[in-house]
Amino acid sequence: MKNLLFILCFAAIISASMTVEVEGKGFSTLVYHVEEAGALNSTLTVVVLEGNTQQVVQEVSGFNGLYTGEISALAPGTYTVKVYNLDTGNIGQAGITFAPQEELLPTEEAVEELQEQAAEEQTSLAPVTEQYPWLPYLIVALFVVIVAIIIFGNPLKKPKKKK
């Protein structure tokens, strides 16, 4: 009787099934949770498929019954996560669909608010002449000096000595 109980317990541990749960995180990341009773220091192979096309393969060593993983940068589509335990022979799978991301367009109220803010900023900007009232005079003075140098020559230049 004791041997029969031991065999039944052993069979229950070996026949323990694997569960895989998948959830979406954001628009392109999936998080998967793997749970398997009786798995001790096992090796998992995680395969992510889009339709029949293999997208990602991950090896997980040292699996002891619970594991959570994350896969990012997936395009919109339907994905299946298949998990294989190479030591116990158990297989689990789960699926998820990522919908295409909708274009986020601003509402009319937001556009009007931005236009009003832009108009307020334009009216609050002072023209350059109000900020620097002496600037036009400086430009005229520089122009006069440049014209005088062109017409009369450089007054700082030393005259040449005649021999």
CORVENQUI-V698173 format. One record per residue. N is the residue number from 0. RES is the residue in three letters. PHI is phi in radians with two decimals (none if undefined). PSI is psi in whole degrees, -180 to 180 (none if undefined). Layout:
n=N res=RES phi=PHI psi=PSI
n=N res=RES phi=PHI psi=PSI
//
This chain:
n=0 res=MET phi=none psi=-41
n=1 res=LYS phi=-1.11 psi=-39
n=2 res=ASN phi=-1.17 psi=-40
n=3 res=LEU phi=-1.10 psi=-42
n=4 res=LEU phi=-1.09 psi=-41
n=5 res=PHE phi=-1.11 psi=-44
n=6 res=ILE phi=-1.13 psi=-41
n=7 res=LEU phi=-1.12 psi=-42
n=8 res=CYS phi=-1.12 psi=-43
n=9 res=PHE phi=-1.10 psi=-42
n=10 res=ALA phi=-1.14 psi=-37
n=11 res=ALA phi=-1.16 psi=-39
n=12 res=ILE phi=-1.19 psi=-43
n=13 res=ILE phi=-1.19 psi=-39
n=14 res=SER phi=-1.48 psi=9
n=15 res=ALA phi=-1.08 psi=133
n=16 res=SER phi=-1.54 psi=162
n=17 res=MET phi=-1.77 psi=138
n=18 res=THR phi=-2.02 psi=139
n=19 res=VAL phi=-2.22 psi=129
n=20 res=GLU phi=-2.12 psi=140
n=21 res=VAL phi=-2.23 psi=138
n=22 res=GLU phi=-2.43 psi=150
n=23 res=GLY phi=-1.51 psi=144
n=24 res=LYS phi=-2.27 psi=106
n=25 res=GLY phi=1.37 psi=-153
n=26 res=PHE phi=-1.66 psi=-17
n=27 res=SER phi=-2.53 psi=20
n=28 res=THR phi=-2.17 psi=133
n=29 res=LEU phi=-2.02 psi=144
n=30 res=VAL phi=-2.03 psi=128
n=31 res=TYR phi=-2.09 psi=145
n=32 res=HIS phi=-2.13 psi=128
n=33 res=VAL phi=-2.04 psi=134
n=34 res=GLU phi=-2.38 psi=131
n=35 res=GLU phi=-2.58 psi=122
n=36 res=ALA phi=-1.32 psi=140
n=37 res=GLY phi=1.51 psi=1
n=38 res=ALA phi=-1.53 psi=121
n=39 res=LEU phi=-2.23 psi=120
n=40 res=ASN phi=0.89 psi=46
n=41 res=SER phi=-1.62 psi=172
n=42 res=THR phi=-2.04 psi=125
n=43 res=LEU phi=-1.82 psi=148
n=44 res=THR phi=-2.10 psi=120
n=45 res=VAL phi=-1.85 psi=123
n=46 res=VAL phi=-2.10 psi=127
n=47 res=VAL phi=-1.87 psi=124
n=48 res=LEU phi=-2.02 psi=140
n=49 res=GLU phi=-1.94 psi=105
n=50 res=GLY phi=1.18 psi=-119
n=51 res=ASN phi=-1.86 psi=6
n=52 res=THR phi=-1.67 psi=125
n=53 res=GLN phi=-1.32 psi=124
n=54 res=GLN phi=-1.77 psi=-46
n=55 res=VAL phi=-2.46 psi=142
n=56 res=VAL phi=-2.27 psi=129
n=57 res=GLN phi=-2.23 psi=139
n=58 res=GLU phi=-1.80 psi=133
n=59 res=VAL phi=-2.15 psi=115
n=60 res=SER phi=-1.82 psi=155
n=61 res=GLY phi=1.36 psi=27
n=62 res=PHE phi=-1.24 psi=126
n=63 res=ASN phi=-2.11 psi=32
n=64 res=GLY phi=1.93 psi=-26
n=65 res=LEU phi=-2.36 psi=134
n=66 res=TYR phi=-2.69 psi=141
n=67 res=THR phi=-2.23 psi=130
n=68 res=GLY phi=-2.30 psi=168
n=69 res=GLU phi=-2.45 psi=137
n=70 res=ILE phi=-2.24 psi=129
n=71 res=SER phi=-1.99 psi=173
n=72 res=ALA phi=1.09 psi=46
n=73 res=LEU phi=-1.69 psi=141
n=74 res=ALA phi=-1.37 psi=162
n=75 res=PRO phi=-1.01 psi=140
n=76 res=GLY phi=2.77 psi=-177
n=77 res=THR phi=-1.81 psi=127
n=78 res=TYR phi=-2.09 psi=146
n=79 res=THR phi=-2.11 psi=131
n=80 res=VAL phi=-1.83 psi=117
n=81 res=LYS phi=-1.93 psi=131
n=82 res=VAL phi=-2.10 psi=128
n=83 res=TYR phi=-2.04 psi=128
n=84 res=ASN phi=-1.67 psi=112
n=85 res=LEU phi=-1.25 psi=-20
n=86 res=ASP phi=-1.58 psi=-41
n=87 res=THR phi=-1.68 psi=-17
n=88 res=GLY phi=1.45 psi=4
n=89 res=ASN phi=-1.35 psi=149
n=90 res=ILE phi=-2.30 psi=138
n=91 res=GLY phi=-2.40 psi=155
n=92 res=GLN phi=-2.67 psi=157
n=93 res=ALA phi=-2.69 psi=159
n=94 res=GLY phi=-2.25 psi=162
n=95 res=ILE phi=-2.70 psi=152
n=96 res=THR phi=-2.12 psi=130
n=97 res=PHE phi=-1.79 psi=119
n=98 res=ALA phi=-1.36 psi=153
n=99 res=PRO phi=-1.07 psi=144
n=100 res=GLN phi=-1.28 psi=130
n=101 res=GLU phi=-1.33 psi=146
n=102 res=GLU phi=-1.24 psi=131
n=103 res=LEU phi=-1.62 psi=107
n=104 res=LEU phi=-1.81 psi=144
n=105 res=PRO phi=-1.21 psi=149
n=106 res=THR phi=-1.34 psi=165
n=107 res=GLU phi=-1.09 psi=-38
n=108 res=GLU phi=-1.09 psi=-41
n=109 res=ALA phi=-1.16 psi=-39
n=110 res=VAL phi=-1.14 psi=-45
n=111 res=GLU phi=-1.09 psi=-40
n=112 res=GLU phi=-1.11 psi=-42
n=113 res=LEU phi=-1.14 psi=-38
n=114 res=GLN phi=-1.13 psi=-41
n=115 res=GLU phi=-1.12 psi=-43
n=116 res=GLN phi=-1.10 psi=-41
n=117 res=ALA phi=-1.13 psi=-41
n=118 res=ALA phi=-1.12 psi=-42
n=119 res=GLU phi=-1.10 psi=-41
n=120 res=GLU phi=-1.16 psi=-38
n=121 res=GLN phi=-1.16 psi=-38
n=122 res=THR phi=-1.30 psi=-24
n=123 res=SER phi=-1.46 psi=-12
n=124 res=LEU phi=-1.37 psi=128
n=125 res=ALA phi=-1.51 psi=141
n=126 res=PRO phi=-1.08 psi=157
n=127 res=VAL phi=-1.04 psi=-36
n=128 res=THR phi=-1.19 psi=-26
n=129 res=GLU phi=-1.36 psi=-31
n=130 res=GLN phi=-1.34 psi=-38
n=131 res=TYR phi=-2.24 psi=85
n=132 res=PRO phi=-1.18 psi=-19
n=133 res=TRP phi=-1.53 psi=-7
n=134 res=LEU phi=-1.06 psi=-45
n=135 res=PRO phi=-1.07 psi=-36
n=136 res=TYR phi=-1.15 psi=-38
n=137 res=LEU phi=-1.13 psi=-42
n=138 res=ILE phi=-1.11 psi=-44
n=139 res=VAL phi=-1.11 psi=-43
n=140 res=ALA phi=-1.10 psi=-42
n=141 res=LEU phi=-1.12 psi=-38
n=142 res=PHE phi=-1.11 psi=-44
n=143 res=VAL phi=-1.10 psi=-43
n=144 res=VAL phi=-1.13 psi=-43
n=145 res=ILE phi=-1.12 psi=-42
n=146 res=VAL phi=-1.13 psi=-41
n=147 res=ALA phi=-1.10 psi=-40
n=148 res=ILE phi=-1.15 psi=-40
n=149 res=ILE phi=-1.14 psi=-43
n=150 res=ILE phi=-1.31 psi=-50
n=151 res=PHE phi=-1.73 psi=-9
n=152 res=GLY phi=1.58 psi=175
n=153 res=ASN phi=-1.39 psi=117
n=154 res=PRO phi=-1.30 psi=-15
n=155 res=LEU phi=-1.54 psi=-8
n=156 res=LYS phi=-1.36 psi=133
n=157 res=LYS phi=-1.32 psi=140
n=158 res=PRO phi=-1.21 psi=149
n=159 res=LYS phi=-1.34 psi=140
n=160 res=LYS phi=-1.39 psi=137
n=161 res=LYS phi=-1.64 psi=142
n=162 res=LYS phi=-1.71 psi=none
//
